Amino acid sequence: MPARNHSLSCFVTDAMRILFLSYWGLNDGLTTSTVFPHLRLLQERPDVEAIRLVTIERGAEAQAALTFAPGYATPKISFEPLRSKPGRNVILNKMEDFTRFPKELIRQAAEFRADFIIGRGAPAGALAYLVWQKTKLPFYVESFEPHADYMRESGVWKAYDPRYLFQRHWETRQKQLAQGLMPVAENYRRQLITEGVPARRIVTVPCSVDATAFAFDAAARQRVRQRLGYPGPEAMVGIYVGKFGDIYYDEEAFALFRAAADHFGPGFRLIVLTPQPEAEVRRKLAAVGLSAEQAFVTKAPHAEVADYLSAADFAFAPIRPAPCRLFCSAIKIGEYWASGLPVLVTPGVGDDSAIIEAEEGGAVFDVTRPGSVAAALARLSILLAVPDYRTRIHELALRHRSSARAREAYAALLPVGSAA
């Protein structure tokens, strides 16, 4: 194979060899839902020779034997993790990662003969930039968001936290040096242009979903409802998938569940799929008067989420508002829409809050405005009364969350040099 030129002005003429870096672990739900679909798109391209998936493993997973699932392994895709050292202060651990991992990535890139790196998310983009600093290996960043400001506005990081200061600097360098940026919201694409990033290097790619895999399944609906003992087809079921706290509401979310129960009456049931301890979630449910009979709580594998969505009638997205939230794309909203579920969402969530208001994809509530939750629930009731509402809302996923958006972005930005 001819020697590979990593000058920023060059075009790759060989079949491409891509090092794809996920900031999440191999078994993380975000890797399953957002990384694997993009690997499939890339491997379908005839000009892609090989892909090396690199994940970052922390905690117990960092010591585990990891196996790339047969359903995802192909002759084009190989896998090698980066393993974080366990048992240290989280800040020191992350800082150590950002000194050690670039060296390991440089080794991997040379061994794999990578033409460029695609980093999934701004933290992965930071590592890709640190590799570029030493090697000038070109890089792209997809799911590019202002991660540092997200973490600060959510109260996870302080303005003086070294993690915040370094990540913000690295995001600035990504804007300046990445071959291409793929923000998840059109709002952020416009913001990046105002900051001076050339428009030709930016393509918006919202977090895409497999609309077929998450499509409504009547048989799954009946099966799950029977298993959970719900009182016939008249039961009104709301569902929430995700965590509580940090960028999501906590106490406010449980108050919202209570308001929904009051609005829909005795037939209301709640499904909560969360990685957080069931006992902790049940204590909070009990505190707002929701019993074990009314609420089902579990940690479900991502492969089972679609069946639970089919069992529900609408969904909750209690995302804590913050200025940077305008630039995000919640994967859960795309999955809700794909199942045909109208969504109760807070204002200013990426492009989605505006889409929900303009295209009747649910209802927007603001806990700081008296009467807003009640009005949103009333609006939701109107949407739920429309015949075949699930089919219409499913189309929102097809329009706004199709993987075709990622395919178009790759076509516009790859190979190296086409966005320079």
C-alpha positions in Angstrom: 0.0 0.0 0.0 1.4 3.5 -0.8 2.6 5.6 2.1 -0.1 7.7 3.6 0.2 11.5 3.6 -1.3 13.2 6.6 -0.9 16.8 5.4 -4.1 18.7 6.0 -4.3 19.7 2.4 -4.2 16.2 0.9 -6.9 13.9 -0.3 -6.8 10.2 0.7 -6.6 8.3 -2.6 -6.3 4.8 -1.1 -9.2 3.0 0.5 -9.7 4.6 3.9 -8.6 3.1 7.2 -10.5 4.8 10.1 -9.7 4.7 13.8 -13.1 5.3 15.4 -12.9 6.5 19.0 -15.9 6.2 21.4 -15.6 7.9 24.8 -18.0 5.3 26.2 -17.4 1.6 27.0 -18.1 -1.2 24.6 -21.2 -2.3 26.6 -22.5 1.2 27.3 -26.0 1.8 25.9 -24.7 5.0 24.2 -22.1 2.9 22.2 -24.9 0.4 21.2 -27.3 3.1 20.2 -25.1 5.8 18.6 -21.7 4.3 17.7 -22.6 0.9 16.2 -25.1 2.3 13.7 -22.4 4.7 12.4 -19.9 1.9 12.1 -22.4 0.1 9.9 -22.7 3.1 7.6 -19.0 3.5 7.3 -18.3 -0.2 6.6 -20.9 -0.1 3.8 -18.8 2.4 1.9 -16.6 0.7 -0.8 -13.9 3.3 -0.2 -13.5 2.2 3.5 -10.9 -0.6 3.8 -10.9 -1.1 7.6 -12.2 0.4 10.8 -10.6 0.1 14.3 -13.1 0.7 17.1 -11.5 2.0 20.2 -13.6 2.4 23.4 -12.7 3.8 26.8 -13.4 1.3 29.6 -13.7 2.4 33.2 -14.6 0.8 36.5 -15.3 -3.0 36.4 -15.3 -3.0 32.6 -11.7 -1.8 32.6 -10.7 -5.1 34.1 -13.1 -7.4 32.2 -12.5 -9.5 29.2 -14.4 -7.7 26.4 -15.9 -9.4 23.5 -17.1 -7.6 20.4 -20.6 -9.0 19.7 -20.8 -11.3 16.7 -23.6 -9.3 15.3 -21.4 -6.3 15.0 -18.0 -7.9 14.1 -17.3 -7.9 10.4 -14.1 -8.4 8.4 -13.7 -4.6 8.1 -14.0 -3.9 11.8 -11.5 -4.7 14.6 -11.7 -3.7 18.2 -9.2 -2.6 20.9 -10.1 -0.8 24.2 -8.3 1.8 26.2 -8.5 0.7 29.9 -8.6 3.3 32.6 -6.7 2.5 35.8 -9.1 1.7 38.7 -9.3 2.9 42.3 -8.1 6.4 42.2 -9.6 9.9 42.7 -11.8 10.6 39.7 -10.1 13.9 38.8 -6.6 12.4 39.0 -7.8 9.4 37.1 -9.3 11.4 34.3 -6.1 13.6 34.1 -4.0 10.5 34.0 -6.1 9.2 31.2 -5.6 12.3 29.1 -1.8 11.9 29.4 -1.7 8.1 28.9 -4.4 7.5 26.3 -3.0 9.8 23.6 0.2 7.7 23.7 -1.7 4.5 23.4 -3.8 6.0 20.5 -0.7 7.0 18.7 0.6 3.5 19.0 -2.7 2.1 17.8 -3.0 4.5 14.9 0.5 3.6 13.7 -0.1 -0.1 14.1 -3.4 0.1 12.3 -2.1 2.5 9.7 -5.0 4.9 10.2 -5.7 7.6 7.7 -7.6 9.7 10.3 -9.6 9.5 13.6 -13.3 10.0 14.0 -14.1 10.9 17.7 -17.6 10.4 19.0 -18.2 13.4 21.2 -16.1 16.3 22.3 -14.2 14.4 25.0 -13.2 11.8 22.4 -12.4 14.8 20.1 -10.0 16.1 22.8 -8.1 12.9 22.7 -8.0 13.0 18.9 -6.7 16.5 19.0 -3.9 15.5 21.5 -2.9 12.8 18.9 -2.9 15.4 16.2 -0.6 17.6 18.3 2.1 14.9 18.2 1.5 13.3 14.8 -0.7 15.7 12.7 -3.0 12.7 12.1 -6.2 14.3 10.7 -9.4 14.0 12.8 -13.2 14.5 12.7 -15.5 14.9 15.6 -19.1 13.8 15.4 -21.7 14.4 18.1 -19.8 17.6 18.7 -21.3 19.6 21.6 -20.0 22.1 24.2 -19.3 19.4 26.7 -17.4 21.5 29.1 -20.2 24.1 29.4 -22.8 21.3 29.7 -20.9 19.9 32.7 -20.5 23.3 34.3 -24.1 24.4 33.8 -25.3 21.0 35.2 -23.3 21.6 38.4 -21.1 18.6 37.8 -17.9 20.7 37.2 -17.0 24.0 38.7 -15.6 26.9 36.6 -12.2 26.3 38.3 -12.2 22.5 37.9 -9.2 21.4 35.8 -11.4 19.1 33.8 -13.6 22.1 32.8 -10.6 24.3 31.9 -8.8 21.6 29.9 -11.9 20.4 28.1 -13.0 23.9 27.1 -9.5 24.6 25.7 -9.5 21.3 23.8 -12.9 22.1 22.3 -11.6 25.4 21.0 -8.7 23.5 19.4 -11.2 21.1 17.8 -13.1 23.9 16.3 -9.9 25.3 14.8 -8.3 22.0 13.6 -10.8 19.3 13.0 -11.3 18.3 9.4 -15.0 18.2 10.0 -17.4 18.8 12.9 -20.8 17.0 13.1 -22.9 18.9 15.8 -26.1 17.2 16.9 -28.3 20.3 16.6 -28.8 22.9 13.9 -28.7 25.5 16.7 -25.1 24.6 17.3 -24.1 24.6 13.7 -25.3 28.2 13.5 -23.4 29.1 16.7 -20.2 27.5 15.4 -20.5 29.6 12.2 -20.8 32.8 14.2 -17.7 31.7 16.1 -15.8 31.6 12.8 -15.8 27.9 12.0 -16.1 27.6 8.2 -19.6 26.4 7.2 -18.2 23.9 4.8 -16.6 22.0 7.7 -19.9 21.6 9.6 -22.7 19.2 9.0 -25.5 18.7 11.5 -26.2 15.1 12.4 -28.8 14.7 15.2 -28.5 11.5 17.3 -30.0 9.0 14.8 -32.2 6.1 15.7 -33.1 2.8 14.0 -36.7 3.8 13.3 -37.5 0.2 12.2 -36.1 -1.4 15.4 -38.0 1.0 17.6 -41.2 1.0 15.6 -44.4 0.3 17.5 -45.1 -3.4 18.0 -48.6 -4.3 18.9 -47.7 -7.9 20.0 -44.9 -6.5 22.3 -47.3 -4.0 23.7 -49.8 -6.7 24.7 -47.1 -9.0 26.0 -45.4 -6.4 28.2 -48.7 -5.1 29.5 -49.9 -8.5 30.5 -46.6 -9.3 32.2 -46.8 -6.1 34.2 -50.5 -6.7 35.1 -51.8 -3.5 33.6 -55.6 -3.2 33.7 -56.5 -3.7 30.1 -56.2 -1.5 27.1 -57.7 1.5 28.9 -54.6 1.9 31.1 -52.7 5.1 30.3 -49.0 4.3 30.5 -46.2 6.9 30.6 -42.5 5.9 30.3 -39.2 7.4 31.2 -35.8 6.0 30.0 -32.7 7.4 31.7 -31.1 8.8 34.8 -32.2 11.3 37.4 -29.9 14.2 38.4 -27.1 16.0 36.6 -28.5 17.2 33.3 -31.9 15.6 34.1 -34.4 16.8 36.6 -34.6 14.7 39.9 -37.2 15.9 42.4 -39.0 17.8 39.6 -39.2 14.6 37.5 -41.0 12.7 40.2 -43.4 15.6 40.8 -44.1 15.5 37.0 -44.9 11.7 37.3 -47.3 12.6 40.1 -48.9 15.3 38.1 -49.4 12.8 35.2 -51.0 10.3 37.6 -53.4 13.0 38.9 -54.3 14.1 35.3 -55.0 10.6 33.9 -56.6 9.2 37.0 -56.6 5.7 38.6 -55.7 3.9 35.3 -52.3 5.6 35.0 -49.2 3.5 35.1 -45.6 4.4 34.9 -42.6 2.6 33.5 -39.1 3.7 34.5 -36.1 2.2 32.8 -33.0 3.5 34.6 -29.5 2.3 35.6 -29.9 3.9 39.0 -30.7 1.7 42.0 -34.3 0.5 42.0 -34.6 1.0 45.8 -33.6 4.6 45.5 -36.0 5.3 42.7 -38.8 3.5 44.5 -38.2 5.7 47.6 -38.6 8.8 45.5 -41.8 7.4 43.8 -43.3 6.6 47.2 -42.5 10.1 48.4 -44.8 11.5 45.7 -47.4 8.8 46.4 -46.8 6.4 43.6 -47.0 2.8 44.7 -45.2 -0.3 43.4 -48.5 -1.2 41.7 -48.6 2.0 39.8 -44.9 2.2 38.8 -42.6 -0.5 37.4 -38.9 0.2 37.7 -36.0 -1.8 36.2 -32.7 -1.6 34.4 -33.4 -2.9 30.9 -30.8 -3.9 28.3 -31.0 -1.6 25.3 -32.3 -4.5 23.2 -35.5 -4.6 25.4 -36.2 -0.9 25.4 -38.3 -0.9 22.2 -40.8 -3.4 23.7 -41.3 -1.3 26.8 -41.8 1.8 24.6 -44.5 -0.1 22.6 -46.3 -0.8 25.9 -46.4 2.9 26.7 -48.7 5.7 25.4 -46.4 8.7 25.9 -43.0 9.5 27.2 -41.2 11.9 29.6 -38.0 13.8 28.8 -37.4 15.9 32.0 -34.1 17.4 30.8 -32.9 20.3 33.0 -32.9 23.5 31.0 -29.6 25.4 30.6 -28.2 27.7 27.9 -26.1 24.9 26.3 -29.0 22.5 26.2 -30.0 24.3 22.9 -27.0 22.5 21.4 -27.8 18.9 22.4 -29.8 16.0 20.8 -31.3 13.5 23.3 -31.2 10.0 21.9 -34.2 9.1 24.0 -36.4 11.6 22.2 -35.6 10.0 18.8 -36.3 6.5 20.2 -39.6 7.8 21.7 -40.6 9.3 18.4 -39.7 6.1 16.5 -42.1 4.2 18.7 -44.8 6.8 18.0 -44.8 8.3 21.5 -45.6 12.0 22.1 -43.0 13.5 24.4 -43.3 15.7 27.5 -40.2 17.8 27.3 -38.7 21.0 28.8 -38.0 24.1 26.7 -34.7 24.7 24.9 -33.7 21.1 24.4 -31.7 21.1 21.1 -33.8 21.4 18.1 -36.4 19.0 19.6 -38.4 21.3 21.8 -39.1 23.6 18.8 -40.0 20.5 16.6 -42.3 19.2 19.3 -44.2 22.5 19.4 -44.3 23.1 15.6 -45.0 19.5 14.5 -47.1 18.3 17.4 -44.6 15.7 18.6 -45.6 16.1 22.3 -45.9 19.0 24.7 -43.4 21.4 26.3 -43.6 22.2 30.0 -41.7 24.7 32.2 -41.6 23.9 35.9 -40.8 27.6 36.6 -44.1 28.7 35.1 -47.3 28.1 37.2 -49.8 26.0 35.3 -47.3 25.0 32.6 -47.3 21.3 33.5 -51.1 21.1 33.7 -51.4 22.8 30.3 -48.8 20.4 28.8 -50.7 17.4 30.1 -53.9 18.8 28.7 -52.2 19.3 25.3 -50.9 15.7 25.5 -54.4 14.4 26.1 -55.6 16.0 22.9 -52.7 14.4 20.9 -53.4 11.0 22.4 -57.0 11.2 21.3 -56.1 11.6 17.6 -56.6 8.3 15.8 -53.4 6.5 14.7 -51.3 9.2 16.4 -48.4 6.8 16.7 -48.0 6.5 12.9 -47.8 10.3 12.6 -45.3 10.7 15.4 -43.2 7.8 14.0 -42.7 10.0 10.9 -40.9 12.6 13.0 -38.2 10.1 13.7 -37.9 9.4 10.0 -37.7 13.1 9.2 -35.4 14.3 12.0 -33.5 11.3 13.3 -32.8 9.1 10.3 -29.3 7.6 9.9 -29.4 9.0 6.4 -28.2 12.3 8.0 -25.0 10.6 9.1 -24.5 9.1 5.7 -24.9 12.5 4.1 -22.4 14.0 6.5 -19.8 11.3 5.8 -20.4 11.9 2.0 -19.8 15.6 2.5 -16.8 15.5 4.8 -14.9 12.3 4.0 -12.3 11.5 2.8 -9.6 13.7 4.4 -9.1 16.9 2.5 -12.6 17.3 1.1 -13.6 19.6 4.0 -10.3 21.4 4.2 
